[in-house]
Amino acid sequence: MMDFKEILERVNTFHICTRCTGRLFAQVGHELDNFKRGESIAFVAESMGAKLELVSEVECSICKGIFSEIDTYASEIERMTKNFEFNSMLVGSTFSQETLTLEKNYQELCGSKGEPIKKEFSRELGKVVLERMRKEFDRVNPEIMIKVNTEFMSVDLQIKSLYIYGTYRKYIRGIPQTRWIKYSEETRTVESLIGAPIIAMSKGKDYALHGAGREDVDVRMLGNGREFVLEVHDPVIRTLVLKKVEDIINDQKEGVEVCNLRFSSKEEVVKIKSDRHAKIYNAKISLRGEDNFAQVSEATKELIGKVIYQRTPLRVSISRSDLIRERKIIDIKPQIESDGSIILTIEAEAGTYIKELISGDEGRTKPSLSELLSKEVRIEELDVIEILR
């Protein structure tokens, strides 16, 4: 094993500065920063008769004077973030692979007791930025992540999305949930009716609605509503008054109403999209009259409590995998209206294709109401009236 004097002799061949010398031994003693550690090493070397020949930071083969640019980078970060509303931040940096490899080789020659230059640079720059801007350091979930590329002298901002949870009801048929390619920007969607007012208030770049499932474009969402999280990309304003947001959305009177708005998180997006809640529907079917009602009442008894088998419906087969799914029909209550129309109140497991439960979808759903009645039946109107969460 090399003694300390031999290591110091190697350092002299590296053509490095005081700070980078200290960083070679960053794991030895934690009371000093790397510059002061380098000074201490130089002092010890001199006392041992092994004077270190250190160069200036600008001449240093590793850092090339990058630490003298910290104030310049801090000023640029202040300029780029001045219009954003945020409380927490994290500063990171990248260096050329050439620099990282060179430093790693030097550290291995000295016993691998150092730390990477990007770690020290990020730490020192972060100290200056946080002190200047009076923001909090957050390693796990910062509202703004700053990436400094020292190779190309650039600064990149990554703005944490703003997440707002709520539930929506859709009172009008013909409104899709999200903005699809087939629809124009002028098409009303649940997503746009909620997202457009929020992005105007937050001054974000774009938005996306993450729903706890979806209803078809011709299906109303009533009752206790569907959960959603609205994600705003690159928001400038984060402290929205959500009661005001709720009023603005609802005052549009476009057939979509929201409630229970609160700030949310990326983790909640995952949660609501993975939750599997049974639902209750009202389905108006194409059969009418007392005779049909009696037959329907008998046939539905065969479905209550049963597991049905549903192959991916023809209407969505282009966009979804061709699978056979097992779904339980928990309850069905038929009723006849004064005009002779028949309404089925259906409680079913999450993911059940209700339209196909009635129509059979050319035999892809078994059993179905059409199969049990030996006649064609279809749904004329469908509403989600409760999500059992």
MOUR-V193555 format. One record per residue. N is the residue number from 1. RES is the residue in one letter. PHI is phi as a letter, one per 30 degrees, with the letter a starting at -180 (none if undefined). PSI is psi as a letter, one per 40 degrees, with the letter a starting at -180 (NA if undefined). NEAR is the number of other ideal C-beta (glycine too) atoms within 8 Angstrom. Layout:
n = (N	N)
res = (RES	RES)
phi = (PHI	PHI)
psi = (PSI	PSI)
near = (NEAR	NEAR)
This chain:
n = (1	2	3	4	5	6	7	8	9	10	11	12	13	14	15	16	17	18	19	20	21	22	23	24	25	26	27	28	29	30	31	32	33	34	35	36	37	38	39	40	41	42	43	44	45	46	47	48	49	50	51	52	53	54	55	56	57	58	59	60	61	62	63	64	65	66	67	68	69	70	71	72	73	74	75	76	77	78	79	80	81	82	83	84	85	86	87	88	89	90	91	92	93	94	95	96	97	98	99	100	101	102	103	104	105	106	107	108	109	110	111	112	113	114	115	116	117	118	119	120	121	122	123	124	125	126	127	128	129	130	131	132	133	134	135	136	137	138	139	140	141	142	143	144	145	146	147	148	149	150	151	152	153	154	155	156	157	158	159	160	161	162	163	164	165	166	167	168	169	170	171	172	173	174	175	176	177	178	179	180	181	182	183	184	185	186	187	188	189	190	191	192	193	194	195	196	197	198	199	200	201	202	203	204	205	206	207	208	209	210	211	212	213	214	215	216	217	218	219	220	221	222	223	224	225	226	227	228	229	230	231	232	233	234	235	236	237	238	239	240	241	242	243	244	245	246	247	248	249	250	251	252	253	254	255	256	257	258	259	260	261	262	263	264	265	266	267	268	269	270	271	272	273	274	275	276	277	278	279	280	281	282	283	284	285	286	287	288	289	290	291	292	293	294	295	296	297	298	299	300	301	302	303	304	305	306	307	308	309	310	311	312	313	314	315	316	317	318	319	320	321	322	323	324	325	326	327	328	329	330	331	332	333	334	335	336	337	338	339	340	341	342	343	344	345	346	347	348	349	350	351	352	353	354	355	356	357	358	359	360	361	362	363	364	365	366	367	368	369	370	371	372	373	374	375	376	377	378	379	380	381	382	383	384	385	386	387	388	389)
res = (M	M	D	F	K	E	I	L	E	R	V	N	T	F	H	I	C	T	R	C	T	G	R	L	F	A	Q	V	G	H	E	L	D	N	F	K	R	G	E	S	I	A	F	V	A	E	S	M	G	A	K	L	E	L	V	S	E	V	E	C	S	I	C	K	G	I	F	S	E	I	D	T	Y	A	S	E	I	E	R	M	T	K	N	F	E	F	N	S	M	L	V	G	S	T	F	S	Q	E	T	L	T	L	E	K	N	Y	Q	E	L	C	G	S	K	G	E	P	I	K	K	E	F	S	R	E	L	G	K	V	V	L	E	R	M	R	K	E	F	D	R	V	N	P	E	I	M	I	K	V	N	T	E	F	M	S	V	D	L	Q	I	K	S	L	Y	I	Y	G	T	Y	R	K	Y	I	R	G	I	P	Q	T	R	W	I	K	Y	S	E	E	T	R	T	V	E	S	L	I	G	A	P	I	I	A	M	S	K	G	K	D	Y	A	L	H	G	A	G	R	E	D	V	D	V	R	M	L	G	N	G	R	E	F	V	L	E	V	H	D	P	V	I	R	T	L	V	L	K	K	V	E	D	I	I	N	D	Q	K	E	G	V	E	V	C	N	L	R	F	S	S	K	E	E	V	V	K	I	K	S	D	R	H	A	K	I	Y	N	A	K	I	S	L	R	G	E	D	N	F	A	Q	V	S	E	A	T	K	E	L	I	G	K	V	I	Y	Q	R	T	P	L	R	V	S	I	S	R	S	D	L	I	R	E	R	K	I	I	D	I	K	P	Q	I	E	S	D	G	S	I	I	L	T	I	E	A	E	A	G	T	Y	I	K	E	L	I	S	G	D	E	G	R	T	K	P	S	L	S	E	L	L	S	K	E	V	R	I	E	E	L	D	V	I	E	I	L	R)
phi = (none	d	d	d	d	d	d	d	d	d	e	d	d	d	h	b	c	d	d	d	d	d	d	d	b	d	d	c	i	c	d	c	d	d	d	d	d	d	d	d	d	d	d	d	e	d	d	c	i	b	e	d	c	d	c	d	d	d	d	d	d	c	d	h	i	d	d	d	c	e	d	d	d	d	d	d	d	e	d	d	c	d	c	c	c	a	c	b	a	b	c	b	b	b	b	d	d	d	d	d	d	d	d	d	d	d	d	d	d	c	j	h	c	c	b	d	d	d	d	d	d	d	d	d	d	e	e	d	d	d	d	d	c	h	c	c	d	b	d	c	b	d	d	b	c	c	c	c	c	d	d	c	h	b	b	b	c	c	c	d	d	c	c	b	d	a	b	b	c	c	c	b	d	j	c	d	d	b	d	c	d	d	c	d	d	d	d	d	b	e	e	d	d	d	d	d	d	d	d	d	d	c	h	d	d	a	b	b	c	c	c	d	i	b	c	d	e	c	c	d	c	c	i	d	i	c	d	a	b	c	c	c	d	h	d	d	c	c	c	d	d	d	d	d	e	e	d	d	d	d	d	d	h	c	j	b	b	c	a	i	d	a	d	b	a	d	d	d	e	d	d	d	d	c	d	b	c	d	b	c	b	c	b	d	c	d	d	b	j	d	d	d	d	d	d	d	e	d	d	d	d	d	c	d	i	c	c	c	c	b	d	e	e	e	d	b	d	d	c	b	d	d	b	c	c	c	b	c	c	d	a	b	b	d	b	c	d	d	c	j	d	c	c	c	c	c	c	b	d	e	i	d	d	d	e	d	e	d	d	i	h	h	i	d	c	b	d	b	d	e	d	d	c	h	a	d	b	b	d	c	b	b	b	d	c	a	c	d	c)
psi = (h	i	i	d	d	d	d	d	d	d	d	d	e	d	f	i	i	d	d	d	d	d	d	d	f	d	e	g	h	e	d	i	i	d	d	d	d	d	d	d	d	d	d	d	d	d	d	e	f	g	h	h	g	i	i	i	d	d	e	h	e	c	d	f	e	d	d	e	e	d	d	d	d	d	d	d	d	d	d	d	e	d	e	i	h	i	d	i	i	h	h	i	i	i	i	i	d	d	d	d	d	d	d	d	d	d	d	d	e	e	e	f	e	a	i	i	d	d	d	d	d	d	d	d	d	d	d	d	d	d	d	d	e	f	i	i	h	h	d	d	f	i	d	h	h	h	h	h	h	d	d	e	f	i	h	h	h	h	h	h	i	h	h	h	i	a	i	i	i	h	e	h	i	e	h	i	d	i	h	i	d	e	i	i	d	e	h	h	i	d	d	d	d	d	d	d	d	d	d	d	d	e	f	i	d	i	i	h	h	h	i	g	a	i	i	i	d	e	h	i	h	a	b	e	i	h	i	i	h	h	h	h	h	f	i	d	h	d	g	i	h	d	d	d	d	d	d	d	d	d	e	d	f	e	e	h	h	i	i	f	h	i	i	a	i	d	d	d	d	d	d	d	e	e	i	g	h	i	i	h	i	h	h	h	i	e	i	i	i	d	d	d	d	d	d	d	d	d	d	d	d	e	d	h	e	i	h	i	h	h	i	h	i	d	e	e	d	d	e	i	i	g	i	h	i	h	i	h	h	d	i	h	h	i	i	h	i	d	e	e	i	h	h	h	h	h	h	i	i	h	e	h	h	d	d	d	d	d	d	e	f	f	e	d	h	h	i	i	d	d	d	d	e	f	i	h	i	i	h	d	h	h	h	h	e	h	h	g	NA)
near = (2	6	6	8	8	8	11	13	9	10	12	8	6	10	7	14	14	11	14	16	16	18	15	13	13	12	6	6	6	3	3	9	6	12	9	9	16	16	10	10	13	12	8	9	11	10	6	9	5	9	6	12	5	9	8	7	12	7	8	15	7	13	12	9	11	9	10	7	8	11	7	7	11	12	8	9	13	11	7	8	13	6	4	9	7	12	5	12	17	12	11	10	12	9	11	7	6	6	12	12	8	10	14	9	8	12	12	8	6	13	7	6	10	12	7	9	14	11	8	13	15	12	8	10	14	11	8	11	15	12	7	8	10	5	10	7	9	10	5	4	5	11	10	14	10	15	11	15	11	11	8	5	5	6	11	8	11	8	11	10	10	12	14	15	13	15	11	13	12	12	8	9	8	5	13	10	11	11	9	7	3	3	8	4	4	3	9	7	13	15	12	10	14	16	13	9	11	16	12	7	11	13	8	13	4	8	13	10	14	10	13	10	6	6	10	7	8	6	10	11	12	10	10	6	12	13	13	15	14	14	12	16	11	9	13	9	9	9	5	12	6	10	7	9	14	12	8	10	14	9	6	9	5	7	9	15	9	13	8	7	11	8	8	9	7	7	6	11	13	8	8	14	9	6	9	6	9	9	12	13	14	12	14	10	14	8	9	7	7	7	6	10	12	8	9	15	9	8	11	12	7	9	13	10	6	9	7	15	9	16	11	11	13	7	5	8	9	4	4	8	4	6	7	6	9	8	12	10	17	9	9	11	6	12	7	9	8	3	4	9	8	15	12	14	14	13	12	13	10	8	7	12	11	12	13	13	16	15	14	13	14	5	7	12	16	9	9	14	15	12	10	10	10	5	5	6	11	9	12	6	8	14	11	15	9	8	13	8	6)
